[in-house]
Structures are given as C-alpha cells and as structure tokens.
C-alpha cells in the first residue's frame, strides 16, 4: 500500500515556477500586474485593447455591445451589487434564458469576488427551491417569463428578487 508523501512547505515554494502538473493560468501574472484584467473579469483589459469593436451581439434585440460598453455595463452592475449589499463570497442567482445581463452579472460578480449562480430555467419550482435553500443567494435576478416562480421562491426564503426586464439601471437599482 503506497504511503502518503507530505507536501513541502519551504519558503521558496511561493517564488518557484509552477510544477508541470499544475494547470496553466489563462492570465499571466505580468498582465495582472499591468492591470490588463482581473482574474475572472477581463472586461477592462479587453476594453483597452479593442475599445469600440463589437464584443457581443444580442440576437433577440439586435443590440451590438462594444468591449468598452461591456466594461462600463459590468462596472455599473458591480456598483449596483455593492449597493445591494453583495459581498465577497456571496451568491448572485439568475433565473432567465440567455441574455446580455448574464454576462454583465457574471463579470460583476467576478469583480466583487461574489459567486455567479445561473439557475436552469427548465427546472421545476421545487427543484429550484432546493438549489436556493442549499446555496442561499443574496439576491435573485429574474426574467419576466419566470416572475411568478421567482417571486414565490424568494418570498419563501426572504431573498431579494429583482426583475431584469426593465432598463439596465432600473433592473440593478430596483428594491
């Protein structure tokens, strides 16, 4: 039976290069040091690189969002989440079909150190309730198509619910 080998705790391990077995980081430490991007939120770095080039096309509305605009929308979403009291390590749930706000909230959560929690809109209400009971999100953003279920689920758990089907600023500042 093989024996366990203790992990080295030498002081040089923090400055030594990553072992070949460890996965490569998609973001270099040099690019982070230059402020090129935050881990998990690359919107500011890409806004500097690509500016007004198109980052996202919303097929439903035809809206085209540039890298610069996506970075700005991510900043607005992060500020709104902070204002809502979302802290590092807390969860932000979204019950909606694919839409631009998914990306904005995902990057905003990364910026704050919060956890983005997309919910599968195909699940039955009891299944969603089980997930919400387990994860205990600080807030749940929802698409109008799921308003009835979202409001019932949030009321039963004393969770803040915010509709996405309004202007961006209204959705993020609704109480």
Helices and strands as residue ranges (DSSP letters): G 11-14, H 29-33, H 43-50, E 54-57, E 64-66, H 67-83, E 91-95, H 100-112, E 115-119, H 125-135, E 139-142, G 144-146, H 147-157, E 160-163, H 168-173
